[in-house]
Amino acid sequence: MRVFTAILLILLVLLQYRLWFGKNSVPDYLVLKENFVRQQSANEKLQQRNKLLFADTDDLKLGLEAIEERARNELGMIKENETFFRLIPKENSTRNVNN
């Protein structure tokens, strides 16, 4: 009976060792779980960015306002018979006082 108990105890120790320190053990599971959460967060951010990009492309395909806005802001274009005013800020007022 003692031999049978000893064999069962040794088997239990070996199984516990494999559970805590072997391949696919509890620490490995915790690391994978943490990586999964981090990757899921990154995927959500990328999905939100993709939604914004799809909305922007749809707006460019369907509406003329977005095209006009981009032409004005990025290319500096203006319409016919439209006056363009460029406002240049004054230099620092303390510099004028010291001169």
C-alpha positions in Angstrom: 0.0 0.0 0.0 2.9 2.4 0.8 4.4 1.8 -2.7 1.0 2.6 -4.3 0.7 5.8 -2.3 4.3 6.8 -3.1 3.7 6.2 -6.9 0.5 8.3 -6.7 2.4 11.0 -4.8 5.2 11.0 -7.4 2.6 11.1 -10.2 0.9 14.1 -8.6 4.2 16.0 -8.2 5.1 15.3 -11.9 1.7 16.6 -13.0 1.9 19.7 -10.9 5.4 20.4 -12.2 4.1 20.2 -15.8 1.2 22.4 -14.9 3.3 25.2 -13.4 6.6 24.9 -15.3 6.1 22.8 -18.4 5.1 23.7 -21.9 1.7 25.5 -22.1 1.8 26.0 -18.3 -0.2 28.5 -16.2 2.5 31.3 -16.6 2.5 30.8 -20.4 -1.3 31.1 -20.4 -1.1 34.4 -18.4 1.4 35.8 -20.9 -0.8 34.8 -23.9 -3.8 36.3 -22.2 -2.0 39.6 -21.7 -0.8 39.6 -25.3 -4.4 38.9 -26.5 -5.7 41.8 -24.5 -3.0 44.1 -25.9 -3.6 43.0 -29.5 -7.4 43.3 -29.1 -6.9 47.0 -28.0 -4.6 47.7 -30.9 -7.2 46.1 -33.3 -10.0 48.3 -31.9 -7.9 51.4 -32.5 -7.1 50.3 -36.1 -10.8 49.5 -36.8 -11.8 53.0 -35.6 -9.1 54.5 -37.9 -10.4 52.4 -40.8 -13.9 53.6 -40.2 -12.7 57.2 -40.4 -10.8 56.5 -43.6 -13.8 54.8 -45.2 -16.0 57.7 -44.3 -13.5 60.1 -45.8 -13.2 58.2 -49.0 -17.0 57.9 -49.3 -17.3 61.7 -48.7 -14.7 62.3 -51.5 -16.5 59.9 -53.9 -20.0 61.3 -53.3 -19.7 64.9 -52.2 -18.1 67.9 -53.9 -17.7 69.8 -50.6 -14.9 67.6 -49.4 -13.0 67.9 -52.7 -13.4 71.7 -52.5 -12.2 71.8 -48.9 -9.1 69.8 -49.7 -8.4 71.9 -52.8 -8.6 75.0 -50.7 -6.6 73.8 -47.7 -3.9 71.6 -49.3 -3.5 73.2 -52.7 -4.4 76.8 -52.0 -6.9 77.0 -54.8 -9.7 79.7 -55.0 -12.8 80.1 -57.1 -13.3 82.5 -59.9 -14.3 86.0 -58.9 -13.2 85.2 -55.3 -10.9 87.5 -53.4 -8.2 85.9 -51.4 -6.9 87.6 -48.2 -3.8 86.5 -46.4 -3.4 87.7 -42.9 0.1 88.0 -41.6 0.5 88.3 -37.9 2.4 91.3 -36.5 5.9 90.7 -35.1 6.3 90.7 -31.3 5.2 94.0 -29.9 8.1 94.1 -27.3 10.6 94.2 -30.1 9.0 97.4 -31.5 9.0 99.1 -28.1 12.7 98.5 -27.5 13.8 100.1 -30.8 
